[in-house]
Amino acid sequence: MFIGKVFRYFVTSFTQSIGTVMKYPIGIQSFDQIINDGYVYVDKTALVHKMVAEGKIYFLSRPRRFGKSLLVSTLKNYYLGKKELFKGLAIDTLEKNWAEYPVFHLSFGGENFTEAGSLEDKINTALSMWEETYGLASVSKKMGGRFQAVLKAAHEKIGRRAVVLIDEYDKPLLDVLDTGYATTIEGEKWLLEDHHREILKGFYSVFKEADEHLQFVLLTGVTKFSQVSVFSGFNQPDDISTDTRYEALCGITTEELYHYFEEPIEIMSKTYQCSVDEMKQLLKEQYDGYHFGSNLTDIYNPFSLLNAFAKNKMDDYWFRSGTPTYLIRLLNHTQENLNELTGKYYDPSEFIDYKADVEKPLPMIFQSGYLTIKDCDLGMNTYLLDFPNNEVKKGFVTMVASDYLKPRTTTGSWTIEAVKALKAGDTEKFHKLLTSFLADIPYTMRCKEDERERERYFHYTFYLLMRMISCYTVYTEKQQSEGRVDCIVETPDYIYIFEFKLDGTADEALLQIEEKGYARPYEADNRPLYRIGVSFSSETGTVSDWKVREPLQL
């Protein structure tokens, strides 16, 4: 997330006597402020130099709060020729010809685009300011025409081609995606989603007509919309979102974490009363796991890491900093379930672009950072997608479960009690917790017309409940040599194998566990193993039969 090669420590006369104080730039997206005020940061400027040296028009998709805005700010200061800010960084030795270029920076972040006319106002305000800077009158009613005139005037006045940096380009679309919000244009009703897409398409089309006046262009966002929607009409940008050369452009790699943050990791290990290596593993499980290319370079969530270090406490900082309501709307609209999307291999075409004319939630979930690449088969050109880490898995699944099931029981408190029961090997308590939770789900949520939909509902319900227990290893519908196990939960001290039946018996479920040999892979494991048969009633909506085969030391 943070650009820079070396630590910058802020040391006052007071702290000099007691040690170094690290300043964490949480919420600060200004490169010059981070440098001038002595905040800690990680140097990515070698990659920045590679970008400006090898290409011209780029697009980068990364999840929110992953450092896109700081990257844009870094490029802005580089192209403004502020060499003094880069002293001591990698680019300081790589760049031999520092120069000042006309820079046009436009950020859509922090704006609310749910009101009709808000996008037009934002762009027109920026255009008017640029026209005033270069002494131009509005020569066209069209935004693209005005922007082209500004770029030409800047090139001619400064003598160098223009640099365009557009941050969070997709927020005007995400704000109204699948909301049904509408406006009226010249007597014709338009969905704001479609209207905003047309505005942006016309605005960005200038990059084709003004190519001779452009030195460098970068558009950043969370989601890459289909080329036939927003990006049509101008030279296609080089999409480096899954480019192996730029996997580590935003975020913090394992090497960077251990190199730059050794001191706060050691401090946290004392707080959590564990070794440094154990603390590293806890941080990895909670915040690591993002991959943005086939090299599978481990990337930690920078926002959560910096908050954890600043507060000396692990928590769900990134997930709580924003609610992905547009993803919930999309899942509900398409009626797709998470268990049908996660843990599967996909062709890149299925998750790289969001195509508005093909309603699929997978690309949006992936690009928003709630799923990531966990493995790849380069021969088949397919990628395994799943949750990146415990923070995202717990938060997203809990939110989806609350929206899908609408239980009267609070999902958070239920998860805590369920974790305690499984940790203690208390299957009877877990039985009561599961039964009572299911009984709290309104009848209207589980009322399904046909048998297939009823089975799908119960499988999905249990999937959501078990995936909320993110501190343990949970496998749902795990494929084995002789069949697919409904659910396996592994804790440090116990193993649980669940098999479910809808309107069947617990004995039938236990028999399937035995006949299919679901426990065989654990024969060399010393942990006690519970085999649990569960039957759900489609009539009552909860557990109707439950039997446990006592643990065996296999």
C-alpha positions in Angstrom: 0.0 0.0 0.0 2.6 2.5 0.9 5.4 3.8 -1.3 8.9 4.1 -0.1 12.1 2.1 0.5 13.0 2.9 4.0 11.4 3.6 7.3 10.8 7.2 8.1 10.8 7.5 11.9 9.3 10.5 13.7 11.4 11.1 16.8 10.7 13.9 19.2 13.1 15.1 22.0 10.9 13.2 24.4 10.8 9.9 22.6 14.6 9.9 21.9 15.1 8.9 25.5 12.6 6.0 25.3 13.0 4.7 21.8 11.6 5.1 18.3 8.0 5.9 17.6 6.4 4.7 14.4 3.8 6.8 12.7 1.3 4.8 10.7 -0.4 6.7 7.8 -3.9 5.3 8.4 -6.3 7.0 6.1 -3.6 9.3 4.6 -3.4 9.0 0.8 -1.1 12.0 0.1 2.4 10.9 -0.8 4.0 14.2 0.0 2.4 14.3 3.5 3.6 10.8 4.3 7.1 11.8 3.3 7.2 15.3 4.9 5.5 14.2 8.1 7.7 11.2 8.7 5.2 8.4 8.4 6.2 4.8 7.8 5.9 3.4 4.3 7.1 0.7 2.0 9.0 1.5 -1.2 7.2 0.5 -4.4 8.9 3.1 -6.6 10.9 0.6 -8.6 7.6 -0.7 -9.9 6.4 2.9 -10.4 9.5 3.6 -12.5 8.9 0.4 -14.5 5.3 1.5 -15.3 6.3 5.0 -16.5 9.2 3.6 -18.5 7.4 0.7 -20.3 3.9 1.8 -20.9 1.5 4.7 -21.5 -2.2 3.9 -20.7 -2.9 1.7 -17.7 -5.8 0.3 -15.7 -5.4 -1.1 -12.2 -8.1 -2.9 -10.2 -7.5 -3.4 -6.5 -9.9 -3.7 -3.5 -10.8 -0.6 -1.5 -8.2 0.7 0.9 -5.4 -1.2 -0.8 -3.3 1.9 -1.6 -4.6 2.9 -5.1 -5.0 6.5 -4.1 -1.5 6.6 -2.6 -0.2 5.1 -5.8 -2.0 7.9 -7.8 -0.6 10.5 -5.5 2.9 9.1 -5.9 2.7 9.3 -9.7 1.3 12.8 -9.4 4.3 14.0 -7.4 6.7 12.1 -9.7 5.3 13.8 -12.8 5.3 17.2 -11.1 9.0 16.7 -10.9 9.2 16.8 -7.1 12.5 15.0 -6.9 13.2 16.0 -3.3 10.3 13.9 -2.1 11.9 10.7 -3.6 15.3 11.1 -2.0 16.6 7.7 -0.7 13.9 5.7 -2.6 14.6 3.2 -5.4 13.4 5.6 -8.1 16.0 8.2 -6.9 18.7 6.2 -8.5 16.6 4.8 -11.4 15.3 8.1 -12.8 17.9 10.2 -14.6 15.7 12.7 -16.3 13.4 14.4 -13.8 10.9 16.8 -15.5 7.6 18.6 -14.7 4.5 17.6 -16.7 1.0 19.1 -16.7 -1.0 16.7 -14.4 -4.7 16.3 -14.5 -5.9 14.4 -11.3 -9.5 13.5 -10.8 -10.8 11.3 -8.0 -14.4 10.0 -7.7 -13.7 8.7 -4.2 -15.6 10.3 -1.3 -18.5 11.4 -3.5 -22.1 10.2 -3.4 -23.4 9.6 -6.9 -26.9 8.3 -6.1 -28.4 11.7 -6.9 -29.2 12.6 -10.5 -26.8 15.2 -11.9 -24.1 14.5 -9.3 -21.6 12.9 -11.8 -22.1 15.7 -14.3 -21.5 18.3 -11.6 -18.3 16.6 -10.5 -16.8 16.4 -14.0 -17.9 19.9 -15.1 -16.4 21.4 -11.9 -13.0 19.8 -12.7 -13.2 20.9 -16.4 -14.0 24.5 -15.5 -11.1 24.6 -13.1 -8.7 23.2 -15.8 -10.1 25.6 -18.4 -9.5 28.5 -16.1 -5.9 27.3 -15.4 -5.1 27.3 -19.2 -7.2 30.3 -20.2 -9.8 28.5 -22.1 -13.5 29.2 -22.7 -15.8 26.2 -22.9 -15.6 25.3 -26.6 -18.0 22.4 -26.5 -21.1 21.3 -24.6 -19.7 17.8 -24.5 -17.4 16.9 -21.7 -15.1 14.9 -23.9 -14.6 17.8 -26.3 -13.8 20.2 -23.4 -11.3 17.8 -21.9 -9.6 17.3 -25.3 -9.2 21.1 -25.6 -7.7 21.3 -22.1 -5.1 18.6 -22.8 -4.1 20.2 -26.1 -3.7 23.6 -24.5 -1.6 22.2 -21.6 0.7 20.4 -24.1 1.2 23.6 -26.1 1.7 25.9 -23.1 4.0 23.6 -21.0 5.8 22.0 -23.9 5.3 18.5 -22.5 2.5 16.1 -23.0 -0.2 15.7 -20.3 -0.6 13.2 -17.5 -4.1 12.0 -16.6 -4.7 10.2 -13.3 -8.2 9.1 -12.5 -8.8 7.5 -9.1 -11.9 5.3 -8.2 -13.2 5.7 -11.8 -16.0 3.1 -11.1 -17.5 4.6 -8.0 -20.2 6.5 -10.0 -21.3 3.0 -11.2 -21.0 1.1 -8.0 -23.0 3.6 -6.1 -26.1 3.0 -8.3 -25.4 -0.6 -9.5 -28.6 -2.7 -9.4 -30.4 0.0 -7.3 -33.1 0.9 -9.8 -32.4 4.6 -9.3 -33.5 6.6 -12.4 -33.4 10.0 -14.0 -35.1 11.7 -16.9 -33.0 13.0 -19.8 -34.8 15.1 -22.4 -38.1 13.5 -21.5 -36.7 9.9 -21.6 -36.3 7.8 -18.4 -32.8 6.4 -17.8 -31.5 4.2 -15.1 -28.7 6.1 -13.3 -26.5 3.1 -13.8 -26.9 3.3 -17.6 -26.7 7.1 -17.6 -23.5 7.2 -15.6 -21.9 4.6 -17.9 -22.7 6.7 -21.0 -21.2 9.8 -19.3 -18.0 8.1 -18.4 -17.7 6.4 -21.8 -18.0 9.8 -23.5 -15.5 11.4 -21.0 -12.9 8.7 -21.4 -13.2 8.6 -25.2 -11.0 11.7 -25.3 -8.0 9.4 -24.7 -8.2 8.2 -28.3 -8.7 11.6 -29.9 -6.1 13.3 -27.7 -3.4 10.6 -27.9 -0.8 12.9 -29.3 -1.1 15.1 -26.2 -0.9 12.4 -23.6 2.3 11.2 -21.8 0.8 8.8 -19.3 -2.7 7.7 -18.2 -3.7 5.6 -15.2 -7.3 4.7 -14.2 -7.8 2.9 -10.9 -10.9 1.3 -9.4 -12.3 -1.7 -7.6 -14.0 -3.3 -10.5 -13.2 -3.6 -14.2 -16.4 -3.2 -16.2 -16.7 -4.9 -19.5 -14.8 -3.3 -22.4 -18.0 -2.9 -24.3 -19.4 -0.5 -21.6 -17.1 2.0 -20.0 -13.8 1.5 -21.8 -15.1 1.4 -25.4 -14.3 4.4 -27.5 -10.7 4.9 -26.7 -7.4 3.0 -26.9 -7.7 0.0 -24.6 -5.6 0.5 -21.4 -3.0 -2.0 -20.4 -4.8 -3.9 -17.6 -2.2 -4.7 -15.0 -4.7 -6.0 -12.4 -3.5 -9.6 -12.7 -0.2 -8.9 -14.4 2.6 -10.9 -12.7 5.0 -7.9 -13.0 2.8 -5.8 -10.8 1.3 -8.2 -8.3 3.0 -6.3 -5.4 2.3 -2.8 -6.6 -0.3 -2.3 -3.8 -0.4 -4.1 -0.5 2.4 -5.5 1.7 4.3 -8.6 0.8 5.6 -11.1 3.3 9.1 -10.0 2.8 8.2 -6.3 3.3 6.2 -7.2 6.4 9.1 -8.9 8.1 11.7 -6.3 6.9 9.8 -3.1 7.8 7.6 -4.1 10.7 9.8 -6.3 12.8 9.4 -4.1 15.9 5.6 -3.9 16.0 5.3 -7.6 15.4 7.5 -8.2 18.4 5.4 -5.8 20.5 2.2 -7.6 19.5 3.7 -11.0 20.3 4.2 -9.9 23.9 0.6 -8.6 24.0 -0.7 -11.9 22.7 1.7 -13.9 24.9 3.2 -15.9 22.1 6.4 -16.2 20.2 7.3 -13.9 17.3 6.9 -16.8 14.8 3.4 -17.6 16.3 2.5 -13.9 16.0 3.5 -13.9 12.3 1.3 -16.9 11.7 -1.7 -15.2 13.4 -1.2 -12.2 11.2 -0.9 -14.3 8.2 -4.2 -16.2 8.9 -6.0 -13.0 9.6 -4.7 -10.5 7.0 -2.7 -12.4 4.3 -3.8 -14.5 1.4 -4.4 -12.0 -1.4 -3.0 -13.0 -4.8 -3.2 -10.8 -7.9 -1.5 -13.0 -10.5 -0.2 -16.5 -11.4 3.0 -16.0 -9.3 0.8 -16.2 -6.2 2.8 -13.6 -4.4 1.4 -13.3 -0.9 -0.1 -9.9 -0.3 -1.3 -8.7 3.1 -4.2 -6.3 3.6 -2.3 -3.0 4.3 -5.2 -1.2 6.0 -5.8 -3.9 8.5 -2.1 -4.5 9.2 -1.4 -0.8 9.9 -4.4 -0.5 12.2 -3.4 -3.7 14.0 0.1 -2.3 14.6 -1.1 1.1 15.6 -3.7 -0.3 18.1 -1.6 -3.3 19.0 -4.6 -5.5 18.5 -5.9 -7.8 15.8 -9.4 -7.0 14.6 -11.5 -6.9 11.4 -10.5 -3.4 10.5 -10.8 -3.6 6.7 -14.1 -5.4 6.6 -15.7 -3.0 9.1 -14.5 0.1 7.2 -17.1 -0.5 4.4 -20.2 -2.5 3.8 -20.3 -4.1 0.3 -24.1 -3.6 -0.1 -23.8 -3.7 -3.9 -22.5 -7.3 -3.6 -25.4 -8.4 -1.4 -27.9 -6.8 -3.9 -26.2 -8.6 -6.8 -26.2 -12.0 -5.0 -29.9 -11.6 -4.1 -30.7 -10.4 -7.6 -29.0 -13.3 -9.3 -30.0 -15.9 -6.6 -26.5 -17.3 -6.5 -25.1 -18.9 -3.4 -21.6 -18.5 -2.0 -21.0 -22.2 -1.7 -21.7 -22.5 -5.4 -19.1 -19.8 -6.2 -16.2 -20.5 -3.8 -13.5 -23.1 -3.9 -13.7 -23.7 -7.7 -11.5 -23.3 -10.7 -12.5 -20.7 -13.3 -11.3 -19.4 -16.7 -10.1 -15.8 -16.3 -12.9 -14.6 -18.6 -15.4 -15.6 -15.9 -14.0 -13.3 -13.2 -11.8 -10.6 -14.8 -14.4 -8.3 -16.3 -17.9 -7.4 -14.9 -20.3 -7.5 -17.9 -23.4 -5.5 -17.1 -25.3 -7.4 -19.8 -24.5 -10.8 -18.2 -25.6 -10.7 -14.5 -23.0 -12.7 -12.6 -21.7 -11.7 -9.2 -18.4 -13.6 -9.3 -16.3 -10.8 -11.0 -17.6 -8.2 -8.6 -16.9 -10.4 -5.5 -13.4 -11.2 -6.8 -12.4 -7.6 -7.7 -13.8 -6.2 -4.5 -11.4 -8.3 -2.5 -13.8 -10.8 -1.0 -12.5 -13.7 -3.1 -8.9 -14.0 -4.4 -6.8 -16.4 -6.4 -5.6 -19.3 -4.3 -4.1 -21.6 -6.9 -3.7 -21.8 -10.7 -3.4 -24.4 -13.4 -1.3 -22.6 -16.1 -1.7 -25.6 -18.5 -5.5 -25.3 -18.4 -5.4 -21.5 -17.7 -7.8 -21.8 -14.8 -7.7 -20.2 -11.3 -9.0 -21.4 -8.0 -11.0 -18.7 -6.2 -11.7 -18.6 -2.4 -11.7 -16.3 0.5 -8.3 -14.7 1.1 -8.2 -14.9 4.9 -10.1 -15.2 8.2 -11.0 -11.5 8.4 -12.8 -11.5 5.0 -14.3 -15.0 5.4 -15.9 -14.4 8.7 -17.1 -10.9 7.9 -18.5 -11.5 4.5 -20.1 -14.9 5.3 -21.7 -13.4 8.5 -23.1 -10.5 6.5 -24.4 -12.8 3.8 -25.9 -15.2 6.3 -27.7 -12.4 8.2 -29.2 -11.1 4.9 -30.1 -14.6 3.6 -31.5 -16.2 6.7 -32.7 -13.1 8.6 -32.6 -14.9 12.0 -33.8 -13.4 15.2 -30.6 -14.7 16.9 -27.6 -12.5 16.4 -25.1 -14.3 14.2 -22.1 -12.9 15.9 -23.0 -14.2 19.4 -24.1 -17.5 17.9 -20.7 -17.9 16.3 -18.8 -17.2 19.5 -20.8 -19.9 21.4 -20.5 -22.4 18.5 -16.7 -21.9 18.5 -16.5 -22.5 22.2 -18.6 -25.7 21.9 -16.4 -27.2 19.2 -13.2 -26.2 21.0 -14.4 -28.1 24.1 -15.6 -31.2 22.2 -19.1 -30.5 23.4 -21.3 -31.9 20.7 -24.5 -31.7 22.7 -24.1 -28.0 23.2 -23.4 -27.6 19.5 -26.5 -29.6 18.8 -28.6 -27.3 20.9 -27.0 -24.2 19.3 -27.7 -25.4 15.8 -31.3 -26.4 16.5 -32.2 -23.1 18.2 -30.6 -21.0 15.5 -32.4 -22.8 12.7 -35.7 -22.5 14.7 -35.2 -18.7 14.8 -35.2 -18.4 11.0 -38.6 -17.1 9.8 -40.7 -19.7 7.9 -40.9 -17.4 4.9 -37.1 -17.7 4.4 -37.1 -21.5 4.2 -40.4 -22.0 2.4 -39.4 -23.6 -0.9 -41.6 -24.9 -3.7 -39.8 -28.1 -4.7 -37.5 -30.7 -3.1 -34.4 -29.5 -5.0 -34.7 -26.0 -3.7 -35.4 -27.2 -0.2 -32.2 -29.3 -0.2 -30.3 -26.4 -1.7 -31.6 -24.1 1.1 -30.5 -26.5 3.9 -27.1 -27.2 2.4 -26.5 -23.4 1.9 -27.7 -22.6 5.4 -25.3 -25.1 7.0 -22.5 -23.9 4.7 -23.0 -20.3 5.9 -23.1 -21.3 9.6 -20.0 -23.4 9.4 -18.0 -20.9 7.3 -18.7 -18.3 10.0 -16.5 -20.3 12.3 -13.5 -19.0 10.5 -10.9 -19.6 13.3 -11.1 -23.3 12.6 -10.4 -25.3 9.4 -13.8 -26.0 7.8 -14.4 -28.1 4.7 -17.9 -28.2 3.2 -18.7 -30.7 0.5 -15.1 -31.9 0.5 -14.3 -34.4 -2.3 -12.7 -37.7 -1.2 -11.9 -40.8 -3.1 -15.3 -42.5 -2.4 -17.6 -39.5 -2.2 -18.2 -35.9 -1.1 -18.3 -35.2 2.6 -21.0 -32.7 3.7 -18.8 -31.0 6.3 -15.5 -31.6 8.2 -14.4 -29.3 11.0 -10.8 -29.5 12.4 -9.9 -27.8 15.7 -6.5 -28.1 17.4 -7.9 -30.8 19.6 -10.8 -32.4 17.7 -12.1 -33.5 14.3 -15.8 -33.5 13.4 -17.3 -35.2 10.4 -20.8 -34.2 9.6 -23.2 -35.9 7.2 -26.7 -34.4 6.6 -30.0 -35.8 5.5 -33.2 -33.9 4.6 -36.3 -35.6 6.0 -34.2 -38.7 6.6 -32.6 -40.2 9.7 -29.3 -39.7 11.6 -28.6 -43.4 11.3 -28.7 -43.1 7.5 -26.2 -40.3 7.7 -23.9 -42.2 10.0 -24.0 -45.3 7.8 -22.9 -43.2 4.8 -19.9 -41.9 6.8 -18.9 -45.5 7.5 -19.6 -47.0 4.1 -17.8 -44.2 2.2 -14.8 -44.2 4.6 -14.9 -40.5 5.3 -12.8 -41.0 8.4 -10.0 -42.9 6.7 -7.8 -39.8 5.8 -7.5 -39.2 9.6 -6.3 -42.6 10.6 -2.9 -41.3 11.5 -4.3 -38.3 13.3 -4.2 -38.5 17.1 -7.1 -36.1 17.7 -10.4 -37.6 18.9 -12.8 -37.8 15.9 -16.5 -37.3 16.1 -18.8 -38.7 13.5 -22.1 -36.9 13.5 -25.3 -37.8 11.6 -27.8 -35.0 11.3 -31.3 -34.9 9.8 -33.1 -31.7 9.0 -36.9 -31.4 8.8 -38.3 -29.5 5.9 -41.5 -29.0 7.8 -40.0 -27.5 11.0 -36.9 -26.1 9.4 -34.6 -27.3 12.1 -32.8 -30.5 13.4 -35.1 -33.4 13.7 -32.6 -36.2 14.4 -29.0 -36.1 15.7 -26.6 -38.9 16.6 -23.0 -38.9 17.5 -20.6 -41.8 17.2 -18.2 -41.4 20.2 -14.7 -40.3 19.5 -12.2 -43.0 18.5 -8.4 -42.7 18.8 -7.7 -43.7 15.2 
